């Protein structure tokens, strides 16, 4: 599959569109590295700009994440260096109290990479969240682990891990700068030898498209 081109004027159009849409409180779906079993709220579009070390992945990336139903979301990641797009979806099988169970197909690349099936369980208490799961990468099962602690209404601490030499263990924080804008810097320690400490940051806006 050939790489798609997303012209900068298109991103400007997206920004102009979402600037006229009613806003909602910032939400945090995903940790520093792994996806999580919680689903983006229905009708809410998350628009993110991400920068990271090239050993982590695409050094510059934009993301659109939309809650389509209470149990289903879809996301598009557009890498800029190199030019590569990724499509991902998640479906929530269980929403019972603090318990969540979600399946998904992640990282379907415009350069021909096949989607990676994943399944995750999450226990979401008021202040602490625990995540465990697995993802199939090139017919190899990798472990997903995550933890999040709410420090205040504006600040959360998170850490996660994905097995495999190409992945990392991470620690990071998420700061809700405003009710609609959040920033998540993190530090990655690569699993493969020699180990590297790498930087990552993502800035996210959330907008309501429909209710």
Short mmCIF file of the C-alpha atoms (twelve columns), coordinates in Angstrom:
data_MODEL
# 
_entry.id   MODEL 
# 
loop_
_atom_site.group_PDB 
_atom_site.id 
_atom_site.type_symbol 
_atom_site.label_atom_id 
_atom_site.label_alt_id 
_atom_site.label_comp_id 
_atom_site.label_asym_id 
_atom_site.label_seq_id 
_atom_site.Cartn_x 
_atom_site.Cartn_y 
_atom_site.Cartn_z 
_atom_site.pdbx_PDB_model_num 
ATOM 1   C CA . UNK A 1   0.000   0.000   0.000  1 
ATOM 2   C CA . UNK A 2   1.369   3.406   -0.941 1 
ATOM 3   C CA . UNK A 3   1.794   6.176   1.613  1 
ATOM 4   C CA . UNK A 4   -0.962  8.796   1.628  1 
ATOM 5   C CA . UNK A 5   -0.207  12.515  1.548  1 
ATOM 6   C CA . UNK A 6   -2.031  14.847  3.909  1 
ATOM 7   C CA . UNK A 7   -1.416  18.438  2.746  1 
ATOM 8   C CA . UNK A 8   -0.680  21.074  5.442  1 
ATOM 9   C CA . UNK A 9   -3.679  23.085  4.184  1 
ATOM 10  C CA . UNK A 10  -5.886  20.161  5.218  1 
ATOM 11  C CA . UNK A 11  -4.601  20.396  8.799  1 
ATOM 12  C CA . UNK A 12  -5.321  24.136  8.755  1 
ATOM 13  C CA . UNK A 13  -8.882  23.370  7.630  1 
ATOM 14  C CA . UNK A 14  -9.279  20.846  10.446 1 
ATOM 15  C CA . UNK A 15  -8.057  23.390  13.005 1 
ATOM 16  C CA . UNK A 16  -10.476 26.024  11.690 1 
ATOM 17  C CA . UNK A 17  -13.321 23.522  11.849 1 
ATOM 18  C CA . UNK A 18  -12.731 22.366  15.406 1 
ATOM 19  C CA . UNK A 19  -12.186 25.929  16.634 1 
ATOM 20  C CA . UNK A 20  -15.885 26.591  15.974 1 
ATOM 21  C CA . UNK A 21  -17.112 23.420  17.749 1 
ATOM 22  C CA . UNK A 22  -18.296 23.352  21.401 1 
ATOM 23  C CA . UNK A 23  -15.551 22.162  23.749 1 
ATOM 24  C CA . UNK A 24  -15.615 19.586  26.529 1 
ATOM 25  C CA . UNK A 25  -13.391 18.866  29.479 1 
ATOM 26  C CA . UNK A 26  -10.055 17.342  28.512 1 
ATOM 27  C CA . UNK A 27  -10.020 13.568  28.659 1 
ATOM 28  C CA . UNK A 28  -7.049  11.227  28.802 1 
ATOM 29  C CA . UNK A 29  -7.363  8.083   26.690 1 
ATOM 30  C CA . UNK A 30  -4.144  6.113   26.500 1 
ATOM 31  C CA . UNK A 31  -1.055  6.302   28.674 1 
ATOM 32  C CA . UNK A 32  2.448   7.297   27.597 1 
ATOM 33  C CA . UNK A 33  2.986   4.333   25.283 1 
ATOM 34  C CA . UNK A 34  0.078   1.883   25.294 1 
ATOM 35  C CA . UNK A 35  -3.576  2.282   24.393 1 
ATOM 36  C CA . UNK A 36  -6.032  1.738   27.237 1 
ATOM 37  C CA . UNK A 37  -9.448  0.029   27.523 1 
ATOM 38  C CA . UNK A 38  -11.368 3.274   28.129 1 
ATOM 39  C CA . UNK A 39  -13.136 4.661   25.058 1 
ATOM 40  C CA . UNK A 40  -13.204 8.272   23.854 1 
ATOM 41  C CA . UNK A 41  -16.619 9.763   24.813 1 
ATOM 42  C CA . UNK A 42  -19.258 9.597   22.087 1 
ATOM 43  C CA . UNK A 43  -19.056 12.534  19.696 1 
ATOM 44  C CA . UNK A 44  -15.825 13.849  21.194 1 
ATOM 45  C CA . UNK A 45  -12.903 14.456  18.846 1 
ATOM 46  C CA . UNK A 46  -9.409  14.507  20.309 1 
ATOM 47  C CA . UNK A 47  -6.831  16.372  18.225 1 
ATOM 48  C CA . UNK A 48  -3.202  15.794  19.230 1 
ATOM 49  C CA . UNK A 49  0.254   16.919  18.159 1 
ATOM 50  C CA . UNK A 50  3.073   14.610  19.211 1 
ATOM 51  C CA . UNK A 51  6.880   14.805  19.164 1 
ATOM 52  C CA . UNK A 52  9.237   12.034  20.218 1 
ATOM 53  C CA . UNK A 53  12.721  10.619  19.731 1 
ATOM 54  C CA . UNK A 54  13.114  8.741   16.444 1 
ATOM 55  C CA . UNK A 55  13.998  5.541   18.336 1 
ATOM 56  C CA . UNK A 56  10.444  5.554   19.758 1 
ATOM 57  C CA . UNK A 57  8.719   6.046   16.422 1 
ATOM 58  C CA . UNK A 58  7.722   8.753   13.973 1 
ATOM 59  C CA . UNK A 59  9.374   11.895  15.328 1 
ATOM 60  C CA . UNK A 60  6.451   14.186  14.450 1 
ATOM 61  C CA . UNK A 61  2.868   12.962  14.445 1 
ATOM 62  C CA . UNK A 62  -0.694  14.274  14.417 1 
ATOM 63  C CA . UNK A 63  -3.651  12.277  15.719 1 
ATOM 64  C CA . UNK A 64  -7.428  12.352  15.430 1 
ATOM 65  C CA . UNK A 65  -9.367  10.183  17.915 1 
ATOM 66  C CA . UNK A 66  -13.181 10.048  17.822 1 
ATOM 67  C CA . UNK A 67  -15.726 8.309   20.041 1 
ATOM 68  C CA . UNK A 68  -18.323 6.975   17.598 1 
ATOM 69  C CA . UNK A 69  -20.556 5.140   20.091 1 
ATOM 70  C CA . UNK A 70  -20.295 4.593   23.876 1 
ATOM 71  C CA . UNK A 71  -18.371 1.384   23.122 1 
ATOM 72  C CA . UNK A 72  -16.517 2.119   19.868 1 
ATOM 73  C CA . UNK A 73  -13.803 4.573   18.826 1 
ATOM 74  C CA . UNK A 74  -11.567 5.100   15.805 1 
ATOM 75  C CA . UNK A 75  -8.257  6.937   15.503 1 
ATOM 76  C CA . UNK A 76  -6.001  8.162   12.717 1 
ATOM 77  C CA . UNK A 77  -2.294  8.864   13.294 1 
ATOM 78  C CA . UNK A 78  -0.482  10.849  10.608 1 
ATOM 79  C CA . UNK A 79  3.294   10.673  10.808 1 
ATOM 80  C CA . UNK A 80  5.173   13.554  9.223  1 
ATOM 81  C CA . UNK A 81  8.792   12.313  9.369  1 
ATOM 82  C CA . UNK A 82  8.489   9.894   7.611  1 
ATOM 83  C CA . UNK A 83  5.129   10.334  5.903  1 
ATOM 84  C CA . UNK A 84  3.072   7.384   7.161  1 
ATOM 85  C CA . UNK A 85  -0.509  7.014   8.379  1 
ATOM 86  C CA . UNK A 86  -1.919  4.566   10.930 1 
ATOM 87  C CA . UNK A 87  -5.562  3.604   11.513 1 
ATOM 88  C CA . UNK A 88  -6.730  2.042   14.788 1 
ATOM 89  C CA . UNK A 89  -10.066 1.023   16.318 1 
ATOM 90  C CA . UNK A 90  -11.186 -0.228  19.727 1 
ATOM 91  C CA . UNK A 91  -14.445 -1.827  20.890 1 
ATOM 92  C CA . UNK A 92  -15.450 -2.115  24.541 1 
ATOM 93  C CA . UNK A 93  -16.870 -5.549  25.395 1 
ATOM 94  C CA . UNK A 94  -17.458 -4.975  29.131 1 
ATOM 95  C CA . UNK A 95  -18.392 -1.809  31.049 1 
ATOM 96  C CA . UNK A 96  -19.327 -3.021  34.535 1 
ATOM 97  C CA . UNK A 97  -18.480 -0.740  37.458 1 
ATOM 98  C CA . UNK A 98  -14.724 -0.206  37.548 1 
ATOM 99  C CA . UNK A 99  -14.139 -3.122  35.157 1 
ATOM 100 C CA . UNK A 100 -13.460 -2.638  31.447 1 
ATOM 101 C CA . UNK A 101 -12.618 -5.192  28.759 1 
ATOM 102 C CA . UNK A 102 -11.708 -3.942  25.291 1 
ATOM 103 C CA . UNK A 103 -10.534 -5.451  22.003 1 
ATOM 104 C CA . UNK A 104 -8.972  -3.548  19.140 1 
ATOM 105 C CA . UNK A 105 -7.060  -3.525  15.872 1 
ATOM 106 C CA . UNK A 106 -4.141  -1.094  16.015 1 
ATOM 107 C CA . UNK A 107 -1.484  0.427   13.768 1 
ATOM 108 C CA . UNK A 108 -2.866  -0.421  10.322 1 
ATOM 109 C CA . UNK A 109 -0.180  1.341   8.266  1 
ATOM 110 C CA . UNK A 110 -0.547  3.104   4.913  1 
ATOM 111 C CA . UNK A 111 2.862   1.621   4.057  1 
ATOM 112 C CA . UNK A 112 1.408   -1.887  4.151  1 
ATOM 113 C CA . UNK A 113 1.700   -2.933  7.788  1 
ATOM 114 C CA . UNK A 114 -1.124  -5.199  8.958  1 
ATOM 115 C CA . UNK A 115 -3.385  -4.276  11.945 1 
ATOM 116 C CA . UNK A 116 -2.240  -5.597  15.315 1 
ATOM 117 C CA . UNK A 117 -5.021  -7.299  17.359 1 
ATOM 118 C CA . UNK A 118 -5.070  -6.423  21.065 1 
ATOM 119 C CA . UNK A 119 -7.154  -7.201  24.132 1 
ATOM 120 C CA . UNK A 120 -6.981  -5.335  27.455 1 
ATOM 121 C CA . UNK A 121 -8.583  -5.462  30.867 1 
ATOM 122 C CA . UNK A 122 -8.716  -2.348  33.035 1 
ATOM 123 C CA . UNK A 123 -9.732  -1.710  36.628 1 
ATOM 124 C CA . UNK A 124 -10.675 1.982   36.925 1 
ATOM 125 C CA . UNK A 125 -11.083 3.136   40.530 1 
ATOM 126 C CA . UNK A 126 -11.634 6.775   41.476 1 
ATOM 127 C CA . UNK A 127 -7.951  7.667   41.836 1 
ATOM 128 C CA . UNK A 128 -6.075  4.655   40.456 1 
ATOM 129 C CA . UNK A 129 -6.318  2.693   37.220 1 
ATOM 130 C CA . UNK A 130 -4.643  -0.632  36.436 1 
ATOM 131 C CA . UNK A 131 -4.347  -2.098  32.924 1 
ATOM 132 C CA . UNK A 132 -3.144  -5.478  31.669 1 
ATOM 133 C CA . UNK A 133 -3.372  -6.914  28.185 1 
ATOM 134 C CA . UNK A 134 -1.630  -8.321  25.148 1 
ATOM 135 C CA . UNK A 135 -1.075  -7.308  21.533 1 
ATOM 136 C CA . UNK A 136 -0.073  -9.419  18.530 1 
ATOM 137 C CA . UNK A 137 2.892   -7.874  16.681 1 
ATOM 138 C CA . UNK A 138 4.076   -9.856  13.638 1 
ATOM 139 C CA . UNK A 139 2.606   -13.068 15.114 1 
ATOM 140 C CA . UNK A 140 4.367   -12.437 18.427 1 
ATOM 141 C CA . UNK A 141 2.398   -11.767 21.613 1 
ATOM 142 C CA . UNK A 142 3.622   -8.764  23.606 1 
ATOM 143 C CA . UNK A 143 2.523   -7.880  27.150 1 
ATOM 144 C CA . UNK A 144 0.843   -4.542  27.941 1 
ATOM 145 C CA . UNK A 145 0.903   -3.151  31.493 1 
ATOM 146 C CA . UNK A 146 -0.212  0.260   32.711 1 
ATOM 147 C CA . UNK A 147 -0.931  2.303   35.825 1 
ATOM 148 C CA . UNK A 148 -2.394  5.786   36.339 1 
ATOM 149 C CA . UNK A 149 -2.813  7.789   39.552 1 
ATOM 150 C CA . UNK A 150 -4.890  10.969  39.788 1 
ATOM 151 C CA . UNK A 151 -2.932  13.510  41.832 1 
ATOM 152 C CA . UNK A 152 -5.456  16.339  41.405 1 
ATOM 153 C CA . UNK A 153 -8.098  17.603  39.000 1 
ATOM 154 C CA . UNK A 154 -5.273  18.982  36.846 1 
ATOM 155 C CA . UNK A 155 -2.452  16.458  37.263 1 
ATOM 156 C CA . UNK A 156 -2.094  12.709  36.725 1 
ATOM 157 C CA . UNK A 157 0.900   10.381  36.975 1 
ATOM 158 C CA . UNK A 158 1.226   7.377   34.665 1 
ATOM 159 C CA . UNK A 159 3.583   4.542   33.866 1 
ATOM 160 C CA . UNK A 160 3.360   1.718   31.376 1 
ATOM 161 C CA . UNK A 161 5.281   -1.122  29.777 1 
ATOM 162 C CA . UNK A 162 5.156   -3.055  26.513 1 
ATOM 163 C CA . UNK A 163 7.352   -6.110  26.115 1 
ATOM 164 C CA . UNK A 164 9.532   -6.608  23.045 1 
ATOM 165 C CA . UNK A 165 12.960  -5.242  22.197 1 
ATOM 166 C CA . UNK A 166 11.491  -2.396  20.113 1 
ATOM 167 C CA . UNK A 167 9.376   -1.094  23.032 1 
ATOM 168 C CA . UNK A 168 9.931   0.566   26.397 1 
ATOM 169 C CA . UNK A 169 9.024   1.114   30.025 1 
ATOM 170 C CA . UNK A 170 7.799   4.677   30.627 1 
ATOM 171 C CA . UNK A 171 6.918   7.232   33.275 1 
ATOM 172 C CA . UNK A 172 5.091   10.485  32.645 1 
ATOM 173 C CA . UNK A 173 2.583   13.063  33.817 1 
ATOM 174 C CA . UNK A 174 -0.480  14.624  32.230 1 
ATOM 175 C CA . UNK A 175 -1.336  18.218  33.051 1 
ATOM 176 C CA . UNK A 176 -4.789  19.608  32.208 1 
ATOM 177 C CA . UNK A 177 -3.747  23.147  31.332 1 
ATOM 178 C CA . UNK A 178 -7.366  24.158  30.702 1 
ATOM 179 C CA . UNK A 179 -10.628 22.169  30.700 1 
ATOM 180 C CA . UNK A 180 -10.010 21.372  27.003 1 
ATOM 181 C CA . UNK A 181 -6.218  21.318  26.659 1 
ATOM 182 C CA . UNK A 182 -3.732  18.855  28.163 1 
ATOM 183 C CA . UNK A 183 -0.040  18.066  27.782 1 
ATOM 184 C CA . UNK A 184 1.668   14.731  28.476 1 
ATOM 185 C CA . UNK A 185 5.485   14.638  28.682 1 
ATOM 186 C CA . UNK A 186 7.105   11.253  29.363 1 
ATOM 187 C CA . UNK A 187 10.447  9.496   29.624 1 
ATOM 188 C CA . UNK A 188 11.005  6.178   27.837 1 
ATOM 189 C CA . UNK A 189 13.589  3.532   28.803 1 
ATOM 190 C CA . UNK A 190 14.023  1.157   25.883 1 
ATOM 191 C CA . UNK A 191 13.851  -2.604  26.475 1 
ATOM 192 C CA . UNK A 192 16.525  -3.502  23.950 1 
ATOM 193 C CA . UNK A 193 20.222  -3.423  24.784 1 
ATOM 194 C CA . UNK A 194 21.882  -0.976  25.018 1 
ATOM 195 C CA . UNK A 195 19.137  0.808   26.938 1 
ATOM 196 C CA . UNK A 196 18.323  4.422   26.054 1 
ATOM 197 C CA . UNK A 197 16.410  7.154   27.888 1 
ATOM 198 C CA . UNK A 198 14.238  8.981   25.365 1 
ATOM 199 C CA . UNK A 199 11.863  11.955  25.437 1 
ATOM 200 C CA . UNK A 200 8.228   12.189  24.335 1 
ATOM 201 C CA . UNK A 201 5.503   14.848  24.556 1 
ATOM 202 C CA . UNK A 202 1.934   15.130  23.249 1 
ATOM 203 C CA . UNK A 203 -0.462  18.091  23.334 1 
ATOM 204 C CA . UNK A 204 -4.203  17.309  23.105 1 
ATOM 205 C CA . UNK A 205 -7.388  19.313  22.518 1 
ATOM 206 C CA . UNK A 206 -10.898 17.826  22.874 1 
ATOM 207 C CA . UNK A 207 -14.020 19.063  21.072 1 
ATOM 208 C CA . UNK A 208 -17.653 17.926  20.957 1 
ATOM 209 C CA . UNK A 209 -18.836 17.185  17.427 1 
ATOM 210 C CA . UNK A 210 -22.235 15.828  18.535 1 
ATOM 211 C CA . UNK A 211 -24.076 14.688  21.656 1 
# 
